[in-house]
Amino acid sequence: MADTATILDFDALALRIGAILRRGGLSALHAEALARVIAAGERDGAKSHGIYRIEGCLRTLKAGKVSPDAVPELVDEGAGVIRVLAGGAFSPAAFALGAPRLAERARDLGFAALAINDCVHFSALWPEVEALAAEGLAALALCPSYATVAPAGGTRPLLGTNPVAFAWPRPAGHPYVFDFATSVAARGEIELHRRAGRPLPEGWAIDSAGAPTTDPAAALSGAMLPFGAHKGSAIATMVELLAGAMIGDLTSQGALDALGTTALAPRHGELILAFCPKRFAAGRPGDPLAAGEHLFAAIVGQGARLPSQRRFQARDRSAREGIALSADEAAMLDRLEALGLEAVD
């Protein structure tokens, strides 16, 4: 890479990001949790969830729309539903608090759920489901966003990008993981197209008048579209119900109404479900993980690619060679570290 200015390993990059976030006012608890999530995105080649996200976190902090130091509170009554009250802080620390109890309960009962309430969310969901897969569990995570997506056949934003992530443990190597927005693309991808001056593919968005557009700026002021038309719209609505209404938190429209802008990270809730394959298969013939491996082999045997394989390849490459930052990216980190909140509008 001709313009590569800096190569860092994962821990070094996370330390730099953490220093920037602490400079912006986050407590050590939240700075460290966020930094590792952001560094993971950069490590895995997921640029839309990598260091690009730092400015949005700082902007939300500067606007006073996220608590910099709230200590998450675990609420566990011994049932299958565990709750973490995030107190208006970013979500990664709340997940880190609740995940061990969720894994323990899922192994005990076969299934358990973690509801995170009143959290500010900006990150991908795959780090969370991967953490549970590392415990031998299957996991499903979902959350609303703020209203930036029109329902199928609609003309105005109502639904969020509403990501869904799933992980299945594998005895060796990386788990089977998918993580995708229920919109055609993540909002971060639209923003990256805008920054690069590149048009959007057809079918990604509509403008404020409801007409199809390939202009990223018009898309950001209009609405994105759900993937698969009515199918994606229905799944996005399911996310609103399960990870918003059911857990007593905001839907995407409620999150937008409360925030008043899409320039900052939204505040809402998140739902994570954990399943213990061995408990579900107890008393039945065969091994569920072995059956999964048989299925994956059959998929790959047809020449198909499992989801997240490119991301895992990028992760393995980063482990060998380090995480490469361009000159512009390194300069951005320098600027944010030097200026903190003064570096963002």
C-alpha positions, 0 to 999 in steps of 0.5 A: 500500500503506497500511502500506508503511513502506520501499521499497528497491532490490534492492542496498539490501535485499541490503546490509541482509540481509547486515548482519543475517547478518554480525551473526549471525556469518556470514562476508562470503562467506556473508552476501553470497551468502545475502543476494542469494538472500533479496533475490531472493525478496522482489524476485520476490514469493516471500514464502515465500523472502524475508526471512521466511527470515532468522530461520531462518538465524539460528536455525540459526546459533545452534544451531551447525548450520551452519558460519558461515565454511567455505570451499567447495572445488571438486573437478574431475578434468576429467570431466563431474561436478564437485563442491563440498564445502560444509563444512557451510556454507549452499549459495549460496556453494558454488553460486557457486563451482561454477557457472562451471566447470559452465557451461564444462564443459557447453559443452565436453561438451554436458552436465555435472553439479555435485554439492554435498555437505555443504551446509545448504539453505534457499533456492529453486532458481530462482536457480541454474537462472536463472544457468545459463540466462543462460549459454545453458544449460538447467538442472535442479536438485534436492535433498532436504530433511528428512522432512516428507512422507508417501509416497502412501498413507503416514501418516508423514513419510519424504520431503522437500519435494524441490524440482525446478527447470528453466530454458530460455534464451530469446533475449530476456527472462526464461527459461522457469523452473519451481521447485516442491516435490514436496509439495502446497505448500512447508513455508514456505507451511504456516508462513505460513498458521500465522502468518496464522491461516489454514486450509490448503486440503483435501488439503495435509496429514495430522496426526500420527495420519494423518488429513486436516487443514486446521490448519497447526499439526497439519500441521507436527506431522504430514506434508505430502502429495505433489502428484499422489498417487503421481506426486508421491511417485515424483518425490520418491523420484527426488530422494532417489535422485539428489540424495541416495544417488547423490551420496553424501549424506543422504536426507531421513530421514537429514537429519532423523535428523542434525538432530533437528528441523524448526525448523532448516535441513537439511544434505544435498546438491544436484545441478545438471545443465546442458545445452548446447542447441546441442551437443545439436542439432549436425548437426541442422536448425533452432535449438533455441532457436527451436523453444522459442520456437515452443512457448512461443508456442503455449502462450500462444496458447491463453490459458495462462500460462507458469510464473514469469510472475507472479514475473517481473512482480513482478521487473519491477515491483520494478525500476521501483518498488522492493521494498516492505516493510510496516511489520511487515517493516521492523520485523522487519529493524530488530529483527534488525539490532539484536539479531542472534542474540539476536532468535531462540530 
